[in-house]
Amino acid sequence: MIWKLQFKTFLPLQLFGYAITLCIGVIIILTTYNIYSDLQPILKEETDVFGNNGVVISKEISDASTVIGGFNSIKGNSIDRSSIYFNDEEINNFKKQSFVDDINFFNTASGFNIYLYISELGLRTDIFFESIPDKYLEIVNEQNKNLWKWNEKEKFIPIIIPKDYLKILNLSYAESKKSSGIPLLSYNSVKWMKGEVILKSRFGKEKFTCQIVGFTEKVNSILVPNDFLIWANKNYGDDKQSRPNKLIVEFNNTSSSDILQYLKNNNYEINKKDIEFNKLINIFKIAFILIFVIAAVIITLSISFVLLSVNLIFQKNKTTLINLYNIGYNLQKISFLYKIIISGITLVSIITALIISTLVRNIYQKNLSSLFEINYIKNNIPIITLLATILFILLLNIIIKKRIKKIIIN
């Protein structure tokens, strides 16, 4: 009897509008979050070891330097390489620029020879090492163990090489050495191979085991832990602080037009792809934030709309609610149907949104998997969404009961 009476107070169109807008808002938020979290592995791989805003900068080598250096070499004179180094004044001026957050340097192995042996590849060659501050590098394995560390007692050196080096090995070096039986190597397979590194100088000789633990596209250099290179320079090199010929610069605003202009004016080189990609990442993040804000506004308006509609229903049917209370129905029974209807619509809308966003995720994951190698991580969005829905419904029920109580008592 009471339910038949209360059903007449509902406005179906208002409830339908609440259901649709709530569903749309939740779909946008869930889909946006899923896309953002699923794209993180791609962004992390592309931004590489230096993070979003860290780029490598060096000085341009002019034609005049090449010609002069060539003549000195022919004459047997030492070659002046000072033009490739950054002096203190240049670095300080760079740091003062408004678009610069921080500047760090490469450390270079000097004063000793380095030899690399990898038996699986039939590789025996002399190489070079450089290092950068460890804050830019954190290579972890599946057990979340940090591989980018060096301990003198363990005699092990982790190494990061440019991706292009592996491409050269597969497509050029291996082709020219077909008789040696060098296999085609994937990035993961190379990480399983161990080799030997020998340091040799007038101060002595020492052997280490080594392993390639990561790859970089940001810089054409072979990187080792900074602690190791400091130790090697001290014990086998000349123990002189290397003069910086490459800088790692962190920009606070990669979209600033002043960056490229400053670099051009000072004859500094930079991989413009880094800047452009960083701009895209910033735009990408801003776009997602805006979408989140829009979705949040839609959901807020939807909730405000249904609360306003329910309040109008209560005001319009104030006499009916008071009469029901006076004839013996308590607040719990009077509010029960309103809570069931609103809670049911809310639950159905959010579950529908969750199903649709999951279907959308499955579709775009298939498309992304055909373009990139991505290991998708199972997220807890469904569980979190359902828990949030339960809390939200409980809050709505409290609000509805309080509104009815206020109307009846007043």
DRENTITI-308273 format. One record per residue (C-alpha): residue in three letters; x negated, y negated, z. Coordinates in pm, 1 decimal. Example, Ala and Ser with C-alpha at 12.3 -4.5 7.8 and 13.67 -1.06 7.14 Angstrom:
% DRENTITI-308273
{res->ALA&east->-1230.0&north->450.0&up->780.0}
{res->SER&east->-1367.0&north->106.0&up->714.0}
***
This chain:
% DRENTITI-308273
{res->MET&east->0.0&north->0.0&up->0.0}
{res->ILE&east->-267.2&north->-250.5&up->103.2}
{res->TRP&east->-486.0&north->-160.0&up->-197.3}
{res->LYS&east->-198.8&north->-220.8&up->-444.1}
{res->LEU&east->-149.5&north->-561.7&up->-292.9}
{res->GLN&east->-522.4&north->-645.7&up->-303.6}
{res->PHE&east->-567.9&north->-519.7&up->-658.7}
{res->LYS&east->-332.2&north->-792.3&up->-778.4}
{res->THR&east->-568.1&north->-1057.2&up->-641.5}
{res->PHE&east->-859.5&north->-955.6&up->-870.3}
{res->LEU&east->-936.0&north->-1132.4&up->-1198.0}
{res->PRO&east->-1072.4&north->-861.8&up->-1436.9}
{res->LEU&east->-1233.8&north->-1110.9&up->-1674.8}
{res->GLN&east->-1443.3&north->-1261.9&up->-1395.9}
{res->LEU&east->-1558.2&north->-919.6&up->-1278.2}
{res->PHE&east->-1645.1&north->-821.3&up->-1635.3}
{res->GLY&east->-1846.3&north->-1142.2&up->-1678.6}
{res->TYR&east->-2036.6&north->-1068.5&up->-1356.7}
{res->ALA&east->-2112.7&north->-711.9&up->-1468.6}
{res->ILE&east->-2239.0&north->-816.5&up->-1813.1}
{res->THR&east->-2457.8&north->-1106.7&up->-1698.1}
{res->LEU&east->-2605.9&north->-905.9&up->-1411.1}
{res->CYS&east->-2681.6&north->-614.5&up->-1645.2}
{res->ILE&east->-2847.5&north->-842.1&up->-1903.3}
{res->GLY&east->-3060.8&north->-1018.0&up->-1641.6}
{res->VAL&east->-3181.6&north->-691.2&up->-1488.3}
{res->ILE&east->-3254.9&north->-542.6&up->-1834.1}
{res->ILE&east->-3472.3&north->-842.5&up->-1919.8}
{res->ILE&east->-3665.1&north->-827.0&up->-1592.2}
{res->LEU&east->-3721.2&north->-450.2&up->-1599.5}
{res->THR&east->-3816.6&north->-441.0&up->-1967.7}
{res->THR&east->-4049.9&north->-738.2&up->-1929.8}
{res->TYR&east->-4222.7&north->-581.5&up->-1631.0}
{res->ASN&east->-4254.2&north->-243.7&up->-1807.1}
{res->ILE&east->-4410.4&north->-401.8&up->-2115.2}
{res->TYR&east->-4650.3&north->-609.7&up->-1907.2}
{res->SER&east->-4764.4&north->-314.4&up->-1693.0}
{res->ASP&east->-4797.1&north->-81.6&up->-1994.1}
{res->LEU&east->-5005.6&north->-334.6&up->-2184.8}
{res->GLN&east->-5246.7&north->-387.6&up->-1895.0}
{res->PRO&east->-5478.0&north->-97.6&up->-1999.7}
{res->ILE&east->-5507.1&north->-251.3&up->-2348.2}
{res->LEU&east->-5573.2&north->-598.4&up->-2211.6}
{res->LYS&east->-5825.1&north->-463.8&up->-1961.6}
{res->GLU&east->-6010.2&north->-275.7&up->-2233.8}
{res->GLU&east->-6008.9&north->-571.8&up->-2471.5}
{res->THR&east->-6114.9&north->-828.4&up->-2211.9}
{res->ASP&east->-6391.7&north->-582.7&up->-2125.4}
{res->VAL&east->-6642.9&north->-604.8&up->-1842.4}
{res->PHE&east->-6649.0&north->-982.8&up->-1812.0}
{res->GLY&east->-6283.5&north->-1040.7&up->-1735.4}
{res->ASN&east->-6046.7&north->-1273.7&up->-1915.4}
{res->ASN&east->-6248.1&north->-1594.4&up->-1909.8}
{res->GLY&east->-6610.0&north->-1478.6&up->-1901.6}
{res->VAL&east->-6787.2&north->-1518.9&up->-2234.3}
{res->VAL&east->-7149.0&north->-1491.8&up->-2342.6}
{res->ILE&east->-7317.1&north->-1803.5&up->-2479.7}
{res->SER&east->-7658.8&north->-1836.4&up->-2640.2}
{res->LYS&east->-7848.8&north->-2094.5&up->-2843.4}
{res->GLU&east->-7842.4&north->-2104.0&up->-3220.0}
{res->ILE&east->-8170.6&north->-2016.4&up->-3391.8}
{res->SER&east->-8241.9&north->-2279.6&up->-3653.8}
{res->ASP&east->-8402.3&north->-2222.4&up->-3994.3}
{res->ALA&east->-8690.7&north->-2447.4&up->-3889.2}
{res->SER&east->-8767.5&north->-2222.4&up->-3589.4}
{res->THR&east->-8770.0&north->-1919.2&up->-3818.6}
{res->VAL&east->-9007.9&north->-2078.9&up->-4070.5}
{res->ILE&east->-9246.3&north->-2212.4&up->-3805.6}
{res->GLY&east->-9242.4&north->-1879.7&up->-3620.9}
{res->GLY&east->-9315.7&north->-1696.3&up->-3945.9}
{res->PHE&east->-9621.1&north->-1910.5&up->-4021.0}
{res->ASN&east->-9755.3&north->-1865.6&up->-3666.8}
{res->SER&east->-9709.1&north->-1490.5&up->-3695.0}
{res->ILE&east->-9900.0&north->-1477.9&up->-4025.2}
{res->LYS&east->-10182.9&north->-1680.4&up->-3875.1}
{res->GLY&east->-10194.3&north->-1455.8&up->-3570.4}
{res->ASN&east->-10083.9&north->-1732.0&up->-3336.7}
{res->SER&east->-9837.7&north->-1679.0&up->-3053.8}
{res->ILE&east->-9478.0&north->-1759.2&up->-3140.4}
{res->ASP&east->-9306.1&north->-2039.1&up->-2951.7}
{res->ARG&east->-8976.9&north->-1894.1&up->-2823.3}
{res->SER&east->-8887.7&north->-2182.5&up->-2594.3}
{res->SER&east->-8600.9&north->-2293.5&up->-2819.7}
{res->ILE&east->-8386.6&north->-1992.5&up->-2720.0}
{res->TYR&east->-8401.0&north->-2061.6&up->-2345.2}
{res->PHE&east->-8166.9&north->-2278.9&up->-2138.0}
{res->ASN&east->-8342.4&north->-2525.5&up->-1907.5}
{res->ASP&east->-8208.5&north->-2651.7&up->-1573.6}
{res->GLU&east->-8084.0&north->-2979.2&up->-1717.9}
{res->GLU&east->-7881.3&north->-2804.4&up->-1988.1}
{res->ILE&east->-7730.4&north->-2562.5&up->-1736.2}
{res->ASN&east->-7642.5&north->-2839.8&up->-1490.7}
{res->ASN&east->-7478.9&north->-3044.5&up->-1766.4}
{res->PHE&east->-7282.7&north->-2739.1&up->-1874.5}
{res->LYS&east->-7162.1&north->-2677.9&up->-1516.9}
{res->LYS&east->-7034.3&north->-3035.1&up->-1490.6}
{res->GLN&east->-6788.2&north->-2988.6&up->-1776.8}
{res->SER&east->-6425.0&north->-2993.8&up->-1664.7}
{res->PHE&east->-6341.5&north->-2669.1&up->-1846.4}
{res->VAL&east->-6617.6&north->-2466.6&up->-1673.5}
{res->ASP&east->-6553.3&north->-2267.3&up->-1356.3}
{res->ASP&east->-6886.4&north->-2089.9&up->-1310.9}
{res->ILE&east->-7207.4&north->-2001.3&up->-1494.6}
{res->ASN&east->-7427.7&north->-1696.2&up->-1438.2}
{res->PHE&east->-7735.4&north->-1555.6&up->-1611.8}
{res->PHE&east->-7868.5&north->-1241.6&up->-1768.9}
{res->ASN&east->-8169.9&north->-1082.5&up->-1603.0}
{res->THR&east->-8416.7&north->-925.3&up->-1849.6}
{res->ALA&east->-8669.6&north->-644.2&up->-1802.4}
{res->SER&east->-9014.8&north->-785.0&up->-1869.9}
{res->GLY&east->-9375.0&north->-673.7&up->-1833.6}
{res->PHE&east->-9315.2&north->-299.1&up->-1872.1}
{res->ASN&east->-9203.8&north->-44.4&up->-2131.2}
{res->ILE&east->-8881.6&north->157.2&up->-2113.9}
{res->TYR&east->-8832.1&north->493.0&up->-2289.1}
{res->LEU&east->-8501.6&north->678.3&up->-2324.2}
{res->TYR&east->-8457.2&north->1052.6&up->-2386.7}
{res->ILE&east->-8120.4&north->1220.8&up->-2448.0}
{res->SER&east->-8174.1&north->1582.6&up->-2545.7}
{res->GLU&east->-7815.3&north->1643.8&up->-2669.9}
{res->LEU&east->-7864.2&north->1371.6&up->-2929.3}
{res->GLY&east->-8224.7&north->1445.3&up->-3011.0}
{res->LEU&east->-8284.2&north->1082.8&up->-2915.5}
{res->ARG&east->-8630.3&north->963.5&up->-2808.6}
{res->THR&east->-8679.1&north->589.3&up->-2829.9}
{res->ASP&east->-8806.1&north->284.6&up->-2649.6}
{res->ILE&east->-8531.6&north->47.3&up->-2540.5}
{res->PHE&east->-8470.9&north->-269.9&up->-2342.6}
{res->PHE&east->-8261.9&north->-336.7&up->-2032.5}
{res->GLU&east->-8071.5&north->-640.9&up->-1914.7}
{res->SER&east->-7843.0&north->-696.8&up->-1619.6}
{res->ILE&east->-7575.8&north->-937.2&up->-1503.1}
{res->PRO&east->-7436.4&north->-1007.8&up->-1154.6}
{res->ASP&east->-7247.8&north->-704.0&up->-1026.5}
{res->LYS&east->-6932.8&north->-907.4&up->-964.5}
{res->TYR&east->-6860.4&north->-879.5&up->-1335.7}
{res->LEU&east->-6885.3&north->-502.1&up->-1341.9}
{res->GLU&east->-6689.2&north->-232.1&up->-1166.4}
{res->ILE&east->-6687.8&north->101.4&up->-1343.4}
{res->VAL&east->-6484.8&north->367.7&up->-1159.8}
{res->ASN&east->-6415.8&north->731.4&up->-1240.4}
{res->GLU&east->-6095.0&north->931.2&up->-1199.8}
{res->GLN&east->-6166.4&north->974.2&up->-828.6}
{res->ASN&east->-6190.8&north->594.3&up->-799.7}
{res->LYS&east->-6560.8&north->622.0&up->-721.2}
{res->ASN&east->-6765.4&north->318.8&up->-817.9}
{res->LEU&east->-7018.7&north->432.9&up->-1078.6}
{res->TRP&east->-7185.3&north->94.6&up->-1114.4}
{res->LYS&east->-7435.9&north->112.8&up->-832.3}
{res->TRP&east->-7801.5&north->196.5&up->-796.8}
{res->ASN&east->-7985.4&north->371.8&up->-516.0}
{res->GLU&east->-8362.4&north->399.8&up->-531.3}
{res->LYS&east->-8357.0&north->733.3&up->-345.8}
{res->GLU&east->-8121.5&north->898.8&up->-597.1}
{res->LYS&east->-8335.2&north->811.2&up->-902.9}
{res->PHE&east->-8020.5&north->763.2&up->-1113.3}
{res->ILE&east->-7944.4&north->472.2&up->-1348.2}
{res->PRO&east->-7591.0&north->403.6&up->-1480.5}
{res->ILE&east->-7594.8&north->233.6&up->-1820.5}
{res->ILE&east->-7345.0&north->31.7&up->-2025.9}
{res->ILE&east->-7402.6&north->2.9&up->-2400.6}
{res->PRO&east->-7225.4&north->-188.5&up->-2679.9}
{res->LYS&east->-6950.9&north->2.3&up->-2858.9}
{res->ASP&east->-7115.7&north->-85.0&up->-3188.0}
{res->TYR&east->-7420.5&north->122.8&up->-3092.3}
{res->LEU&east->-7209.2&north->438.1&up->-3085.5}
{res->LYS&east->-7056.0&north->346.8&up->-3420.0}
{res->ILE&east->-7405.0&north->306.8&up->-3566.6}
{res->LEU&east->-7503.9&north->644.3&up->-3421.3}
{res->ASN&east->-7197.4&north->818.4&up->-3568.4}
{res->LEU&east->-7177.7&north->645.7&up->-3904.2}
{res->SER&east->-7538.7&north->565.3&up->-3985.7}
{res->TYR&east->-7806.4&north->732.6&up->-3773.4}
{res->ALA&east->-7636.9&north->1074.5&up->-3762.9}
{res->GLU&east->-7575.7&north->1057.0&up->-4138.4}
{res->SER&east->-7943.3&north->998.9&up->-4205.1}
{res->LYS&east->-8035.6&north->1285.1&up->-3969.7}
{res->LYS&east->-7787.2&north->1549.2&up->-4082.7}
{res->SER&east->-8046.4&north->1822.4&up->-4054.3}
{res->SER&east->-8088.9&north->1746.7&up->-3682.6}
{res->GLY&east->-7731.1&north->1856.1&up->-3612.5}
{res->ILE&east->-7621.5&north->1542.3&up->-3424.1}
{res->PRO&east->-7243.3&north->1581.1&up->-3368.5}
{res->LEU&east->-6979.7&north->1310.7&up->-3405.7}
{res->LEU&east->-6940.6&north->1156.8&up->-3063.4}
{res->SER&east->-6635.0&north->1006.0&up->-2897.1}
{res->TYR&east->-6663.2&north->747.8&up->-2621.3}
{res->ASN&east->-6558.2&north->1001.6&up->-2358.3}
{res->SER&east->-6800.7&north->1270.9&up->-2477.8}
{res->VAL&east->-7098.7&north->1035.3&up->-2451.5}
{res->LYS&east->-7011.4&north->963.9&up->-2089.0}
{res->TRP&east->-7072.3&north->1330.2&up->-2004.7}
{res->MET&east->-7426.3&north->1329.4&up->-2140.7}
{res->LYS&east->-7723.6&north->1268.3&up->-1913.2}
{res->GLY&east->-8067.9&north->1159.0&up->-2018.6}
{res->GLU&east->-8400.3&north->1044.6&up->-1884.3}
{res->VAL&east->-8547.0&north->697.9&up->-1855.3}
{res->ILE&east->-8919.0&north->642.6&up->-1806.0}
{res->LEU&east->-9063.5&north->312.9&up->-1687.9}
{res->LYS&east->-9428.1&north->262.6&up->-1776.5}
{res->SER&east->-9669.4&north->-21.7&up->-1714.8}
{res->ARG&east->-10020.3&north->-88.0&up->-1586.1}
{res->PHE&east->-9878.6&north->-43.1&up->-1236.6}
{res->GLY&east->-9771.4&north->314.5&up->-1296.2}
{res->LYS&east->-9503.7&north->537.8&up->-1437.3}
{res->GLU&east->-9171.3&north->664.9&up->-1300.9}
{res->LYS&east->-8891.8&north->887.9&up->-1430.3}
{res->PHE&east->-8516.7&north->849.9&up->-1369.4}
{res->THR&east->-8203.5&north->1032.4&up->-1480.6}
{res->CYS&east->-7945.9&north->816.0&up->-1657.4}
{res->GLN&east->-7590.4&north->828.7&up->-1784.1}
{res->ILE&east->-7376.5&north->601.6&up->-2001.1}
{res->VAL&east->-7077.7&north->508.0&up->-1784.9}
{res->GLY&east->-6912.7&north->240.7&up->-1999.1}
{res->PHE&east->-6905.6&north->38.6&up->-2318.5}
{res->THR&east->-6882.7&north->-329.5&up->-2400.3}
{res->GLU&east->-6780.7&north->-539.4&up->-2698.7}
{res->LYS&east->-6870.3&north->-870.8&up->-2541.4}
{res->VAL&east->-7247.4&north->-856.9&up->-2570.8}
{res->ASN&east->-7502.9&north->-667.5&up->-2776.0}
{res->SER&east->-7718.1&north->-557.6&up->-2486.6}
{res->ILE&east->-7795.6&north->-247.7&up->-2280.9}
{res->LEU&east->-7686.7&north->-323.0&up->-1925.9}
{res->VAL&east->-7805.9&north->-165.9&up->-1600.0}
{res->PRO&east->-7725.1&north->-256.8&up->-1237.1}
{res->ASN&east->-7873.0&north->-585.3&up->-1129.1}
{res->ASP&east->-8034.2&north->-435.1&up->-817.3}
{res->PHE&east->-8221.4&north->-182.0&up->-1029.3}
{res->LEU&east->-8360.4&north->-438.9&up->-1270.7}
{res->ILE&east->-8473.0&north->-667.0&up->-989.3}
{res->TRP&east->-8653.1&north->-369.3&up->-834.0}
{res->ALA&east->-8805.2&north->-261.6&up->-1168.5}
{res->ASN&east->-8934.0&north->-610.2&up->-1248.3}
{res->LYS&east->-9087.0&north->-632.7&up->-903.0}
{res->ASN&east->-9255.4&north->-290.4&up->-906.1}
{res->TYR&east->-9343.9&north->-243.5&up->-1273.5}
{res->GLY&east->-9316.4&north->-583.8&up->-1433.1}
{res->ASP&east->-9469.1&north->-921.5&up->-1380.3}
{res->ASP&east->-9215.3&north->-1003.5&up->-1105.4}
{res->LYS&east->-9143.1&north->-1336.0&up->-1272.3}
{res->GLN&east->-8791.5&north->-1473.0&up->-1285.0}
{res->SER&east->-8673.8&north->-1433.7&up->-1643.0}
{res->ARG&east->-8582.4&north->-1751.2&up->-1826.2}
{res->PRO&east->-8214.0&north->-1742.6&up->-1923.4}
{res->ASN&east->-8150.8&north->-1709.7&up->-2297.8}
{res->LYS&east->-7788.0&north->-1602.0&up->-2251.8}
{res->LEU&east->-7527.6&north->-1737.6&up->-2013.2}
{res->ILE&east->-7203.7&north->-1588.3&up->-1884.5}
{res->VAL&east->-6961.6&north->-1878.2&up->-1867.0}
{res->GLU&east->-6624.2&north->-1860.7&up->-1695.1}
{res->PHE&east->-6374.1&north->-2111.8&up->-1832.0}
{res->ASN&east->-6079.9&north->-2238.1&up->-1629.9}
{res->ASN&east->-5889.0&north->-2332.0&up->-1943.8}
{res->THR&east->-5979.5&north->-2145.1&up->-2259.8}
{res->SER&east->-5720.2&north->-2339.4&up->-2458.0}
{res->SER&east->-5914.4&north->-2663.9&up->-2409.9}
{res->SER&east->-6017.2&north->-2815.1&up->-2742.4}
{res->ASP&east->-6327.3&north->-2959.9&up->-2573.4}
{res->ILE&east->-6495.1&north->-2618.5&up->-2541.7}
{res->LEU&east->-6577.9&north->-2554.7&up->-2905.9}
{res->GLN&east->-6663.5&north->-2920.4&up->-2956.7}
{res->TYR&east->-6912.1&north->-2914.2&up->-2667.8}
{res->LEU&east->-7071.0&north->-2593.5&up->-2795.5}
{res->LYS&east->-7101.0&north->-2736.7&up->-3145.9}
{res->ASN&east->-7257.4&north->-3059.7&up->-3021.7}
{res->ASN&east->-7521.3&north->-2865.5&up->-2827.0}
{res->ASN&east->-7586.1&north->-2594.5&up->-3089.4}
{res->TYR&east->-7461.0&north->-2317.2&up->-2862.9}
{res->GLU&east->-7329.5&north->-1992.9&up->-3006.9}
{res->ILE&east->-7022.9&north->-1808.6&up->-2886.1}
{res->ASN&east->-6808.9&north->-1529.6&up->-3016.9}
{res->LYS&east->-6501.6&north->-1728.2&up->-3115.5}
{res->LYS&east->-6302.0&north->-1406.4&up->-3099.7}
{res->ASP&east->-6347.5&north->-1415.5&up->-2720.6}
{res->ILE&east->-6202.5&north->-1763.5&up->-2695.1}
{res->GLU&east->-5914.3&north->-1686.2&up->-2929.1}
{res->PHE&east->-5835.3&north->-1362.7&up->-2749.6}
{res->ASN&east->-5844.5&north->-1535.5&up->-2412.5}
{res->LYS&east->-5602.0&north->-1795.3&up->-2546.4}
{res->LEU&east->-5368.9&north->-1517.3&up->-2657.0}
{res->ILE&east->-5388.2&north->-1355.2&up->-2313.7}
{res->ASN&east->-5301.9&north->-1683.7&up->-2142.6}
{res->ILE&east->-5010.6&north->-1740.1&up->-2382.0}
{res->PHE&east->-4903.2&north->-1380.7&up->-2325.4}
{res->LYS&east->-4897.2&north->-1426.9&up->-1946.8}
{res->ILE&east->-4715.4&north->-1761.2&up->-1967.5}
{res->ALA&east->-4453.9&north->-1606.6&up->-2198.2}
{res->PHE&east->-4391.9&north->-1325.2&up->-1952.2}
{res->ILE&east->-4360.9&north->-1567.9&up->-1661.8}
{res->LEU&east->-4106.5&north->-1773.8&up->-1857.5}
{res->ILE&east->-3907.0&north->-1461.2&up->-1943.7}
{res->PHE&east->-3908.9&north->-1358.9&up->-1577.2}
{res->VAL&east->-3788.3&north->-1703.9&up->-1475.4}
{res->ILE&east->-3509.0&north->-1700.2&up->-1736.0}
{res->ALA&east->-3398.2&north->-1352.3&up->-1624.4}
{res->ALA&east->-3407.7&north->-1459.5&up->-1259.0}
{res->VAL&east->-3191.6&north->-1763.4&up->-1342.2}
{res->ILE&east->-2940.7&north->-1540.1&up->-1525.9}
{res->ILE&east->-2918.4&north->-1302.2&up->-1228.2}
{res->THR&east->-2890.2&north->-1591.0&up->-980.6}
{res->LEU&east->-2609.2&north->-1752.4&up->-1183.4}
{res->SER&east->-2437.5&north->-1414.6&up->-1211.5}
{res->ILE&east->-2446.8&north->-1357.2&up->-835.6}
{res->SER&east->-2340.0&north->-1715.3&up->-765.7}
{res->PHE&east->-2055.9&north->-1674.5&up->-1014.3}
{res->VAL&east->-1917.1&north->-1357.7&up->-853.1}
{res->LEU&east->-1949.2&north->-1501.9&up->-501.9}
{res->LEU&east->-1769.6&north->-1815.5&up->-613.4}
{res->SER&east->-1499.9&north->-1606.0&up->-785.1}
{res->VAL&east->-1451.4&north->-1388.8&up->-476.3}
{res->ASN&east->-1432.1&north->-1697.3&up->-256.9}
{res->LEU&east->-1167.5&north->-1847.1&up->-487.0}
{res->ILE&east->-973.8&north->-1520.1&up->-473.1}
{res->PHE&east->-984.1&north->-1530.9&up->-93.9}
{res->GLN&east->-876.2&north->-1894.8&up->-85.1}
{res->LYS&east->-597.8&north->-1833.4&up->-336.1}
{res->ASN&east->-469.4&north->-1535.2&up->-137.3}
{res->LYS&east->-535.4&north->-1677.9&up->205.6}
{res->THR&east->-177.3&north->-1624.0&up->322.3}
{res->THR&east->-183.2&north->-1258.4&up->214.5}
{res->LEU&east->-508.7&north->-1192.3&up->399.2}
{res->ILE&east->-380.5&north->-1358.2&up->717.1}
{res->ASN&east->-53.2&north->-1163.6&up->703.4}
{res->LEU&east->-242.5&north->-836.1&up->661.6}
{res->TYR&east->-449.6&north->-921.1&up->966.5}
{res->ASN&east->-145.1&north->-1019.2&up->1169.4}
{res->ILE&east->38.6&north->-694.8&up->1098.6}
{res->GLY&east->-252.2&north->-490.4&up->1236.0}
{res->TYR&east->-514.1&north->-442.3&up->964.9}
{res->ASN&east->-863.5&north->-514.7&up->1094.2}
{res->LEU&east->-1137.9&north->-696.5&up->902.8}
{res->GLN&east->-1303.6&north->-370.6&up->800.3}
{res->LYS&east->-990.4&north->-240.6&up->625.0}
{res->ILE&east->-906.6&north->-576.5&up->466.0}
{res->SER&east->-1257.1&north->-622.4&up->324.4}
{res->PHE&east->-1306.7&north->-255.2&up->227.0}
{res->LEU&east->-1154.3&north->-269.6&up->-122.4}
{res->TYR&east->-1333.0&north->-595.0&up->-210.6}
{res->LYS&east->-1665.3&north->-446.8&up->-99.3}
{res->ILE&east->-1604.2&north->-122.9&up->-290.4}
{res->ILE&east->-1514.2&north->-303.0&up->-615.3}
{res->ILE&east->-1801.4&north->-553.8&up->-604.6}
{res->SER&east->-2052.6&north->-289.3&up->-489.2}
{res->GLY&east->-1938.6&north->-44.0&up->-755.9}
{res->ILE&east->-1965.2&north->-301.0&up->-1034.1}
{res->THR&east->-2309.2&north->-406.8&up->-908.1}
{res->LEU&east->-2434.1&north->-48.0&up->-887.4}
{res->VAL&east->-2302.1&north->48.4&up->-1231.2}
{res->SER&east->-2447.2&north->-266.9&up->-1390.4}
{res->ILE&east->-2794.0&north->-214.4&up->-1244.5}
{res->ILE&east->-2801.3&north->160.9&up->-1321.4}
{res->THR&east->-2694.3&north->81.7&up->-1679.9}
{res->ALA&east->-2971.4&north->-177.8&up->-1702.3}
{res->LEU&east->-3220.5&north->74.6&up->-1564.3}
{res->ILE&east->-3118.7&north->336.3&up->-1822.5}
{res->ILE&east->-3135.3&north->88.2&up->-2112.0}
{res->SER&east->-3475.1&north->-47.6&up->-2002.4}
{res->THR&east->-3608.5&north->309.9&up->-1975.2}
{res->LEU&east->-3486.1&north->390.0&up->-2327.9}
{res->VAL&east->-3648.3&north->70.2&up->-2457.1}
{res->ARG&east->-3972.5&north->167.9&up->-2281.8}
{res->ASN&east->-3972.0&north->512.5&up->-2442.6}
{res->ILE&east->-3925.2&north->355.7&up->-2786.7}
{res->TYR&east->-4204.6&north->99.0&up->-2762.2}
{res->GLN&east->-4440.4&north->348.9&up->-2595.2}
{res->LYS&east->-4415.1&north->574.2&up->-2900.8}
{res->ASN&east->-4500.1&north->279.8&up->-3127.0}
{res->LEU&east->-4790.0&north->165.2&up->-2907.7}
{res->SER&east->-4927.8&north->519.5&up->-2885.5}
{res->SER&east->-4957.1&north->528.3&up->-3263.3}
{res->LEU&east->-5169.6&north->212.4&up->-3255.1}
{res->PHE&east->-5372.3&north->248.4&up->-2932.5}
{res->GLU&east->-5507.5&north->521.8&up->-2709.3}
{res->ILE&east->-5319.4&north->450.6&up->-2389.2}
{res->ASN&east->-5281.2&north->664.8&up->-2079.8}
{res->TYR&east->-4949.8&north->542.8&up->-1943.9}
{res->ILE&east->-4920.3&north->542.1&up->-1568.2}
{res->LYS&east->-4588.5&north->650.9&up->-1423.8}
{res->ASN&east->-4444.2&north->349.0&up->-1243.7}
{res->ASN&east->-4205.5&north->343.5&up->-950.5}
{res->ILE&east->-3967.0&north->90.0&up->-1102.6}
{res->PRO&east->-3657.1&north->318.4&up->-1089.6}
{res->ILE&east->-3706.4&north->392.6&up->-718.6}
{res->ILE&east->-3786.3&north->29.6&up->-633.4}
{res->THR&east->-3486.2&north->-90.5&up->-835.6}
{res->LEU&east->-3245.7&north->147.9&up->-660.8}
{res->LEU&east->-3380.0&north->53.5&up->-316.5}
{res->ALA&east->-3346.5&north->-316.4&up->-400.1}
{res->THR&east->-2992.2&north->-250.0&up->-528.0}
{res->ILE&east->-2892.6&north->-81.5&up->-201.5}
{res->LEU&east->-3027.3&north->-374.0&up->0.7}
{res->PHE&east->-2853.7&north->-620.6&up->-230.3}
{res->ILE&east->-2518.8&north->-435.7&up->-199.8}
{res->LEU&east->-2548.1&north->-431.2&up->179.4}
{res->LEU&east->-2608.9&north->-807.2&up->171.7}
{res->LEU&east->-2306.7&north->-861.2&up->-55.3}
{res->ASN&east->-2089.2&north->-657.3&up->181.8}
{res->ILE&east->-2197.0&north->-867.3&up->478.1}
{res->ILE&east->-2122.7&north->-1188.5&up->285.3}
{res->ILE&east->-1777.1&north->-1066.0&up->174.9}
{res->LYS&east->-1680.4&north->-962.5&up->526.5}
{res->LYS&east->-1796.9&north->-1295.9&up->670.8}
{res->ARG&east->-1601.4&north->-1494.2&up->406.2}
{res->ILE&east->-1279.4&north->-1303.2&up->486.3}
{res->LYS&east->-1335.8&north->-1345.2&up->859.2}
{res->LYS&east->-1390.2&north->-1717.4&up->817.6}
{res->ILE&east->-1071.7&north->-1758.4&up->615.3}
{res->ILE&east->-857.3&north->-1556.0&up->857.5}
{res->ILE&east->-990.0&north->-1716.7&up->1172.9}
{res->ASN&east->-969.8&north->-2072.1&up->1037.7}
***
